């Protein structure tokens, strides 16, 4: 009898910039198979999940920005481990409003980057459940991402007044 292992948790970011009522999102390629994905990785001790997700965006894509404390969704996939086995992973996706895109970052030579619409991103990603999440965001016109922009703008306005 085989027992299915419980899933492990990962964190991811959905880097985005607002563009005239829409949003553009950033995809990165995976290192091994060059599939289109979002920056993701393992939680880090002493960091909140959104902070760990923001770390992944910086390492994998050179992105610095404001990460929202609540995920816009999650998805499941099976991660192929180096030892040859698979682990079920539950990935929580945190939106990050991009404020800066560095020219150099730790994994620059290992990954490709692609800015695109949510609709195009949903079609490009290899993982079916991630594609469904991106398609749902596209159907809403990126409303959950636009709300992040609104919150960041309000926070900045309050900070300037104080």
Backbone torsions as a table, in degrees:
resi	resn	phi	psi	omega
1	UNK	NA	126.4	176.6
2	UNK	-96.0	138.3	179.1
3	UNK	-109.7	125.9	178.0
4	UNK	-70.4	124.7	179.0
5	UNK	-68.4	152.6	175.2
6	UNK	-69.1	157.8	-178.7
7	UNK	-77.8	153.7	173.5
8	UNK	-104.7	161.2	-175.2
9	UNK	-99.7	138.7	170.9
10	UNK	-128.7	164.2	177.4
11	UNK	-121.6	148.8	178.9
12	UNK	-141.8	161.8	172.3
13	UNK	-120.0	154.8	170.5
14	UNK	-118.1	89.7	179.2
15	UNK	-67.0	135.7	-178.7
16	UNK	-149.4	158.7	171.8
17	UNK	-134.0	140.8	177.1
18	UNK	-77.4	139.9	179.1
19	UNK	-139.3	102.3	174.6
20	UNK	43.1	59.2	177.1
21	UNK	83.1	-3.8	177.1
22	UNK	-125.5	-175.6	175.1
23	UNK	-133.4	152.0	171.9
24	UNK	-114.3	134.6	-178.2
25	UNK	-114.8	156.9	-178.5
26	UNK	-108.0	125.5	172.2
27	UNK	-105.3	151.6	174.5
28	UNK	-122.2	156.5	176.5
29	UNK	-89.2	148.6	174.2
30	UNK	-71.6	156.2	-176.0
31	UNK	-73.5	-41.5	-174.8
32	UNK	-79.2	-55.4	-171.6
33	UNK	-103.9	1.3	178.5
34	UNK	57.0	36.3	175.1
35	UNK	-83.9	152.2	176.5
36	UNK	-80.3	128.0	-179.0
37	UNK	-142.5	-176.7	169.6
38	UNK	-105.6	155.7	177.4
39	UNK	-58.2	126.9	-179.4
40	UNK	-151.2	162.1	179.3
41	UNK	-175.8	-164.7	-176.1
42	UNK	-88.4	150.1	172.6
43	UNK	-59.2	154.3	-177.3
44	UNK	-121.1	132.2	177.1
45	UNK	-57.1	145.2	178.2
46	UNK	69.5	7.1	173.5
47	UNK	-121.7	142.8	172.9
48	UNK	-67.8	165.6	178.7
49	UNK	-60.9	-44.0	176.7
50	UNK	-62.2	-37.2	178.3
51	UNK	-66.0	-40.7	177.9
52	UNK	-64.2	-39.1	177.6
53	UNK	-63.7	-42.7	178.7
54	UNK	-62.3	-36.8	176.1
55	UNK	-59.1	-42.7	179.6
56	UNK	-62.4	-40.7	178.5
57	UNK	-62.6	-39.3	178.7
58	UNK	-68.0	-44.3	-177.9
59	UNK	-69.8	-42.5	-172.3
60	UNK	-90.4	-21.1	-175.0
61	UNK	-138.6	-2.9	-179.8
62	UNK	72.9	24.6	-175.7
63	UNK	-93.6	134.3	171.2
64	UNK	-125.5	134.8	-179.6
65	UNK	-173.2	-163.7	179.5
66	UNK	-103.0	116.4	-179.9
67	UNK	-93.2	136.7	179.7
68	UNK	-80.0	140.7	-176.7
69	UNK	-72.1	-13.1	179.9
70	UNK	-113.3	137.6	177.5
71	UNK	-69.7	151.8	174.4
72	UNK	-86.7	-4.7	178.8
73	UNK	163.0	-173.4	178.5
74	UNK	-150.8	166.6	176.5
75	UNK	-152.8	162.2	179.1
76	UNK	-111.8	144.3	172.9
77	UNK	-154.6	168.8	178.9
78	UNK	-107.7	116.0	-178.0
79	UNK	-88.8	127.3	176.4
80	UNK	-82.2	116.9	-179.0
81	UNK	-87.3	156.3	-178.8
82	UNK	-59.1	-29.8	-178.3
83	UNK	-76.5	-2.2	174.3
84	UNK	99.4	4.0	177.8
85	UNK	-113.6	166.1	179.8
86	UNK	-108.4	147.6	177.5
87	UNK	-125.5	128.7	175.2
88	UNK	-71.3	130.2	-177.9
89	UNK	-121.1	137.1	173.8
90	UNK	-107.5	113.6	-173.7
91	UNK	-104.7	126.0	176.4
92	UNK	-100.4	125.8	-172.3
93	UNK	-104.1	117.2	-179.6
94	UNK	-104.7	128.1	177.9
95	UNK	-73.6	143.0	176.3
96	UNK	-131.2	119.1	176.7
97	UNK	-76.7	115.5	-174.3
98	UNK	-74.6	124.7	175.8
99	UNK	-107.1	-26.5	-177.9
100	UNK	-150.6	140.0	174.8
101	UNK	-122.4	107.9	-176.8
102	UNK	-71.2	152.9	177.0
103	UNK	-82.1	-21.6	178.6
104	UNK	-129.9	138.6	178.5
105	UNK	-154.4	162.7	-172.6
106	UNK	-52.7	-39.6	-174.2
107	UNK	-107.8	25.4	-175.6
108	UNK	-58.0	-44.8	-177.9
109	UNK	-75.9	-6.3	-175.1
110	UNK	-104.4	-11.5	-173.0
111	UNK	-136.1	152.6	170.5
112	UNK	-102.4	156.4	178.6
113	UNK	-122.4	149.1	177.3
114	UNK	-146.6	119.7	171.6
115	UNK	-88.5	134.4	179.6
116	UNK	-160.3	173.3	176.6
117	UNK	-72.2	163.1	175.6
118	UNK	-60.0	-39.9	-179.3
119	UNK	-60.7	-46.8	-179.2
120	UNK	-68.0	-40.7	179.2
121	UNK	-59.3	-41.0	-179.7
122	UNK	-60.3	-32.5	-179.6
123	UNK	-84.0	-27.4	-175.8
124	UNK	-81.7	-34.2	-174.7
125	UNK	-66.4	144.9	-176.5
126	UNK	-78.5	-32.4	-175.8
127	UNK	-80.4	124.2	-175.4
128	UNK	-60.5	-46.4	-177.3
129	UNK	-69.3	-35.6	174.8
130	UNK	-64.4	-41.3	177.0
131	UNK	-59.5	-41.0	178.1
132	UNK	-64.3	-41.1	177.8
133	UNK	-61.6	-46.2	179.4
134	UNK	-64.7	-37.9	178.1
135	UNK	-64.7	-40.7	176.9
136	UNK	-62.2	-42.4	177.3
137	UNK	-63.5	-39.4	179.4
138	UNK	-64.4	-42.1	-179.9
139	UNK	-60.9	-31.4	179.2
140	UNK	-85.5	4.7	-177.2
141	UNK	72.1	18.7	-178.7
142	UNK	75.0	21.7	-176.1
143	UNK	-51.4	-45.7	178.9
144	UNK	-61.1	-32.0	178.6
145	UNK	-76.0	-38.8	178.1
146	UNK	-63.0	-33.8	178.8
147	UNK	-67.0	-30.4	175.7
148	UNK	-64.4	-42.9	178.7
149	UNK	-59.6	-44.9	-179.5
150	UNK	-60.9	-45.3	-179.7
151	UNK	-64.0	-41.7	179.8
152	UNK	-65.3	-41.7	179.8
153	UNK	-63.3	-43.9	178.2
154	UNK	-62.7	-44.1	179.8
155	UNK	-61.9	-42.4	179.1
156	UNK	-65.2	-39.1	179.8
157	UNK	-65.5	-41.7	177.8
158	UNK	-64.4	-41.4	179.7
159	UNK	-62.3	-37.6	-179.2
160	UNK	-70.7	-33.2	-178.7
161	UNK	-72.2	-37.2	-175.3
162	UNK	-68.6	NA	NA
